[in-house]
Amino acid sequence: MSDAELRYYFPDLPSGPLDKYRKKATFDWRRMKLVYDTLESIQLKNDIWSFMEGHPLFKHPDKSLSMDEQRNIAVKRMYAYYNERFLPIEKIAQDPRIFQAEAEALFMFDSSLAVKVSLTFRMFSNTIQGSGRGHHYDIIEDIEKARIGGCFALTEVSHGSNAKGMRTTATYCPEKKQFILHSPDFEAAKFWVGCLGNCATHAIVYAMLISKGTNHGLHSFIVPIRDPKTLKPFAGVIVGDIGEKIGLNGVDNGFVMFNNYHIPKDLALDKLGGVDDNGDYKTPFRDPNKRFGAALGVLSGGRVHITSISTNYLQKAIVIAVRYSGVRKQFGADDGSEETTILEYQQQQIRLLPYLATTYALRIFCSWFGTEHVKMTIDNMMGVTDKAADKGIEMHALSCAIKPLSGWSARDAIQNCREACGGHGYLQAARIGDIRNDNDANCTYEGENSLLVQQTSNWLLGLWPQRNSLTAEHSPLGSLGFLQEVDNVLTEACRVKNVQDMINPQNLIQIYKWLTAYTLKMTYEKVNKLKQYGRTNLQAKNESQSYNAVNLSIVYGENFILNHFYKTVQQFEDISCRRVLLKLVSLYGAFLLEKHMATLYIGGYFSKDQGLFLREGILLLCGEIAPEAIALVDTLAPPDWCLNSVLGMADGEAYKHIQNNVMTYPRSMTRPDWWKDVVYWDTYVHGVCDIGSIIKDINIRKDLQNIIITVLNDLAKRNDVTCITAITDDIYLNVFDGGLFKRTTPLPFLTIVVRENEDLLSPNFDTLESISRAKDDGCNVYVILLANGLQVTRLLKFGDRYRLLNTRAKFILLYDIRLFHSDFHYLWKRIVNAIFIKHHKKVIGKLKSKPWFDISTVPYPNPIKGVFVPRRVDIWRNGRFQYGKELFFVKTSNLNGEILNVVYLEHVPSVVIMQQNVSNKVSGVEVEILNTLSQKMNFRPNLYQPINADVYKWGEKQANGSYSGLLGEMVSGKADVALGNLQYTPYHLDLSDLSIPYTSQCWTFLTPEALTDNSWKTLILPFKLNMWVAVLLVLLVTGSIFFGLAHFYLNLITFREDLKDSRQVNKEKSQGQKPVGLYLFGEITNSILYTYGMLVVVSLPKLPTGWSIRLLTGWYWLYCILLVVSYRASMTAILANPAPRVTIDNLNELVDSKLKCGGWGSETKKFFQQSLDEKGQKIGDNFEHINDPCEAATRIARGVFAYYDSSDFLKYLSVKRKKASTIMDVGNFTMNSTEVDGQGERNLHIMSDCVVNAPISIGFHKNSPLKPLVDIYLKQIIEVGLIEKWQNDAMYKIRTLDTSEEEIKALINLKKMYCAFIALAIGYTISTLCLLCEYAHWNLVVKRDPTFDKYNLDEYYKSKNKKTLITYLCILLSIINQSL
């Protein structure tokens, strides 16, 4: 993975107090990620986090949620996430390691979401695929399409770790071909079933399979629990929620019991064993323990997954604590100088850095461990049974050891992190408390840790007697490597003599090998000793747990993790990273061994000062790692918004984040609702008093209601309302009573009541759902009556930010000065159709007039300069409007000559920049549209380019969250309109508003032509190969026919003379002399030669005798004339047109060409990578971001690149490349006039196939009020054909110039006559060869022949019945020579 790719996914971290530590780091924190991550896993996590960050459902709440709210939001997030299909099963099969990446991405954000996704979809589906058959795959399709929801039901109230003790039964009934599930009592109820409490419709239930009275052990079944349409349980099923937990309350854990509940036989997952229709049990395993071992391998998935979960919690906690330790300062030197960061103190280092090393060890191990389990699951699905039982048993033993090890390690580390952060660590906003509570479940679910480790120790104790006969096949995962030559190892003692040797990784691994073997041996001997004293097997093992069996399982797991950590680090390529990682290996190993020091001394392995060496080594390593610590946690850290901790942000500004959290926490500075219980405490201590007189009633309901009724009825008369949304609080709720609805035109009405203390910048989920529903229903009138103006501003900000309010709707608001603060001025550039109702009570002395209301509106389009002053529209007095003005009028139809900032980016033909001296003139299709709109809407455009437009162009998201380029101007609100060929895509729509598309463009690639020159082929190009073959065949056949007819005619003449009884002399004479003309075809060689001569339109010396030959000659002449005319016409066309070009015209050819492809922007790369077409994905994988089109054109000309853009822009770029020396003006832009046709450079060719026809739009800032009217005008412009005209105008001279060049190409030149010179050279060569052959034949054959008589050559040739081979060769060469 390149540095550029790493920087793309991990931008520079924000500057702050942590910079001093980051500068001390001796390694690249980005590259360190590759020790446990791959490019694919990094890409997946980035995609998931980007999706979450931009989705309002994934916004962290500002306050604690109730259990029901947590479960509600967890379900919504689960389906929103799953709908994106980030990780289909096919992708996992291709790269099993990527499964861990998804889990990490989810757990780093929200544990409840991660657990629900895993249980509902992943674990449910994987279990069916691993244990089911083909007829179960319809259920997998249902779960993948989210038609049903799954869960995993193994644990019972009275049984958990002891899977063989489960009491739920599944009895087979052969008559009905059904299983009958039954729970004998509540103790047998399936309990702690994640996602079952409220949501799951189906469960994988583990029950004892009973058939014909025999219990065949634990088997799995797919059991329908609830109706997927109603979520009501089926008859015979008792299901419910187990209630609130310490943590993970977003997961609805439930219980289920069965009362003789019947399910079809086909729902049994019987790949590893099951019954046939008659009830006879079948299994591919002869040994029941082998079958159970293979089943345990599937069950181990939960425990394997928990090791990663614990590591994720540990990862978050250590990032928070270490970063805060690098910021927090306490005490300092005696001279009163700057205080010291607490990370410099030894005690802080010893409590955090060993756990930092632990995090790396577990992170690396879990990536491998999870991948191995996924591979085993895939093998199981594919029916691969080789070593399945041994691997399943070892996987089970390892998971039973490492799941407790990781859970306990995370538990201790998180608590240390909490305490290391001091009092601030106790803040909810620090998130360590949530991490601690969520991790606590890892110590008990899927088996309580202390019980779980016994399964590992039991397995190891069974292996000890076989230690000398064990092979690698008994340990497919390699965890039993410590048993190699174990007896010799146990006789050794530690030889370490100093601190440096003690912390050497190889020595630590050797110590652990001895420790693991010794612990196993001592445990085995104790169990045997207890049995000798009369204990049963259960008693002996029970009394050997503490200090022996439990330690054995833990040491076994630690040993394997340490070995894997060291092995992985040794293989890591980056030297600087490996150097730091080796220190972490040493610290991890020494930290773990220090806990087992007593055993090392008791066993005699340690002696004298070796224990002191170990402790000194730990302190030494902590001091060496401390400067690297911040960079090490930067590697581990998720994005800040995901970590969501005020103490652990990457910028290190912990105190600023604490301040912001405190100041913005809902109602942090608001008087509580129960303030009276403080002031009037005696009312509930000594009795109840009437405090009604304290609260003064201000009743303006009736007048306010009348205003709203009048406005709504007026809008309804104009058919201007689709539905109405009322947002109010308890104070103004009475405005919306029955009287309002009775007097209002019947319209759809949605009322949302918010609490007084609700923060509408982060509304609760009922409010959020209602607002979203109003937007989806198309409500275009909002009546917002809230007593707290700050709530209104926060609601408007929230609705604008996430587009959950229709900002182009009509708003009726209460006047509140807080709405007009300068921080909210940007809102009133977007929400312009708003009226503000202000209540007045005029007081004259002690007399009060009737209340009246001032109705004002946003002063759009006038700019807001410093102070927002609403513009009065009307006054409500005495039950009516005084002026009768229209309250809501179209404010964008006449902008009164206001200046609109228009940002533009050159992109032919949309925007074209023409250089005029030192200034630029802008034209193009979109500029013409802008000019037309400015006339219609009466505004003045102020055109400008974004900063560094040539580099940033449309712009991308920066590390600080802002955007560069043209999009940056739109997102920041600096520009009102954007011109620059903006594609109508979800990406652009998310950042800005787009007009209706005014055209669609073919987006394709500019590619190089091949350098192949076909000019030498011009002679044969007029006909294709099959045509040439036909011509030669006709030549040979026709020549043979001429020869045959000539011989037939000669024989006919001879026959006639014989009949006349002519004289012998005359007969001989007639035989010796041929009739006139027949000599042309009397010999086969002459016949072929003269037939070819006619083909090239060469006349015969004499007309042949014989009417048959004459008739054939005439028809053959017609054939020859037509053939020659066709050849000449085709040759003329070839010479008159450009030389044939070898081009790339579709994606298949582009991929096969192996060219590097590129274009502008990461979104284009994503477009290809996410393509459903394999060819598109290959292009995406090799797609290169390039800013300069001219540079791209240069690379294309070299034949090494293909550039992606619209076909019109590529045409412009192609012509611009060809014209590069003399500057000339081409319509709206400048380019060069002489060709750049350097040696070896390729012509540029636009691929004929379109990759996509992209719609193109004009851009506006988000929620712009201009868009509706612009769309109307733009539609009219399109209908009258102006867009097409403007496009033709912009491209006219480019196309003209390109055409003229094609005409130049068509001229005859020396290059096109290569074929003639080649033909002439071939003719001379063959003629010379023929001459040499004739000369050699004359001297070597003819003259040496005994019958040769130079004075009577005719008689010599007549005497020869056959020609020699060389004679025929010469004849053939003569024919070819004549043709040339």
Disulfide bonds with the S-S distance in Angstrom:
Cys723-Cys779 1.72
Cys1002-Cys1250 1.90
